Amino acid sequence: MTSKEVTLTGRAREKIHTGSHPPFNESYRGTPPWDIGRPQSEWVKLVRSGEVRGRVLDAGCGTGESAIYFAQQGLDVWGIDSAPLAIEKAIRKAKACEVKVRFVLGDALHLGELGEKFDTITDTGLFHVFSDSDRALYSASLRSAMKRNGTFLMLCFSTKEPADWGGPRRVSEDEIHQTFTRRWKVNYVKETRIDTQFHEGGGHALLASITAA
Ligand SMILES: C[S@@+](CC[C@H](N)C(=O)[O-])C[C@H]1O[C@@H](n2cnc3c(N)ncnc32)[C@H](O)[C@@H]1O
């Protein structure tokens, strides 16, 4: 099998939203600290437990490590990111691994434009870059691309993570409940670790499972 497809979705074609965080595209000229060269440990566990299932979209997929892993486990996988260099790298990696993933250059705040529905949407480190107003947009966007009873699985830095090194917003459990209210059911929010290149044993994180009601 071969990978690949770069599709610029409608609104993204005009203006790709790069989040309120640093210019992500530039960071992909090198290897950014979140790009760990393997899937997050939590995703490996959740594939094994069957929580990552069916048609999967990885939102803010970066260079595709998690998406490629999901596809290697036999899942039907898409990945979307607003950074062209990330998507180019993801396509190259998938091709090298001879695995089929549909990578799309586009805006996770407008997932409805994909015209696709997913059973599982995963997010490693995207939600925590959004402003409060973008969080509301993101919740609606996720809902528009989710099958009924589909589940959003999110891994983000938690408020337990020290602020001394900068980085993205830290997220509290309350904030997750406040964002995913109507038409969502929060199944759990668990304390865990997020793997990075510079954290021994991972950074303090939250793993959330949220189902479209
Ligand atoms: C911290 S990185 C994490 C990347 C990847 N999930 C990983 O774990 O390696 C956040 C990613 O979100 C992407 N991003 C930021 N805003 C976005 C948006 N509105 N739509 C799609 N992707 C976005 C960035 O380009 C970046 O690749």
Ligand as a Chemical Component Dictionary entry (heavy atoms), coordinates in Angstrom:
data_LIG
# 
_chem_comp.id                   LIG 
_chem_comp.type                 NON-POLYMER 
_chem_comp.pdbx_formal_charge   0 
_chem_comp.three_letter_code    LIG 
# 
loop_
_chem_comp_atom.comp_id 
_chem_comp_atom.atom_id 
_chem_comp_atom.alt_atom_id 
_chem_comp_atom.type_symbol 
_chem_comp_atom.charge 
_chem_comp_atom.model_Cartn_x 
_chem_comp_atom.model_Cartn_y 
_chem_comp_atom.model_Cartn_z 
_chem_comp_atom.pdbx_ordinal 
LIG C1  C1  C 0  2.095  20.510 19.914 1  
LIG S1  S1  S 1  1.910  20.092 18.228 2  
LIG C2  C2  C 0  1.479  18.372 18.343 3  
LIG C3  C3  C 0  1.623  17.645 17.034 4  
LIG C4  C4  C 0  1.302  16.152 17.082 5  
LIG N1  N1  N 0  -0.020 15.893 17.572 6  
LIG C5  C5  C 0  2.321  15.401 17.889 7  
LIG O1  O1  O 0  1.983  14.940 18.997 8  
LIG O2  O2  O -1 3.479  15.296 17.443 9  
LIG C6  C6  C 0  0.369  20.859 17.779 10 
LIG C7  C7  C 0  0.033  20.662 16.312 11 
LIG O3  O3  O 0  -1.212 21.279 16.037 12 
LIG C8  C8  C 0  -1.141 21.930 14.773 13 
LIG N2  N2  N 0  -2.185 22.974 14.754 14 
LIG C9  C9  C 0  -2.247 24.143 15.453 15 
LIG N3  N3  N 0  -3.396 24.803 15.182 16 
LIG C10 C10 C 0  -4.079 24.007 14.289 17 
LIG C11 C11 C 0  -5.333 24.107 13.641 18 
LIG N4  N4  N 0  -6.153 25.151 13.831 19 
LIG N5  N5  N 0  -5.709 23.105 12.802 20 
LIG C12 C12 C 0  -4.914 22.024 12.588 21 
LIG N6  N6  N 0  -3.721 21.870 13.189 22 
LIG C13 C13 C 0  -3.309 22.842 14.027 23 
LIG C14 C14 C 0  0.268  22.439 14.689 24 
LIG O4  O4  O 0  0.682  22.696 13.371 25 
LIG C15 C15 C 0  1.030  21.293 15.356 26 
LIG O5  O5  O 0  1.436  20.337 14.413 27 
# 
loop_
_chem_comp_bond.comp_id 
_chem_comp_bond.atom_id_1 
_chem_comp_bond.atom_id_2 
_chem_comp_bond.value_order 
_chem_comp_bond.pdbx_ordinal 
LIG C1  S1  SING 1  
LIG S1  C2  SING 2  
LIG S1  C6  SING 3  
LIG C2  C3  SING 4  
LIG C3  C4  SING 5  
LIG C4  N1  SING 6  
LIG C4  C5  SING 7  
LIG C5  O1  DOUB 8  
LIG C5  O2  SING 9  
LIG C6  C7  SING 10 
LIG C7  O3  SING 11 
LIG C7  C15 SING 12 
LIG O3  C8  SING 13 
LIG C8  N2  SING 14 
LIG C8  C14 SING 15 
LIG N2  C9  SING 16 
LIG N2  C13 SING 17 
LIG C9  N3  DOUB 18 
LIG N3  C10 SING 19 
LIG C10 C11 SING 20 
LIG C10 C13 DOUB 21 
LIG C11 N4  SING 22 
LIG C11 N5  DOUB 23 
LIG N5  C12 SING 24 
LIG C12 N6  DOUB 25 
LIG N6  C13 SING 26 
LIG C14 O4  SING 27 
LIG C14 C15 SING 28 
LIG C15 O5  SING 29 
# 
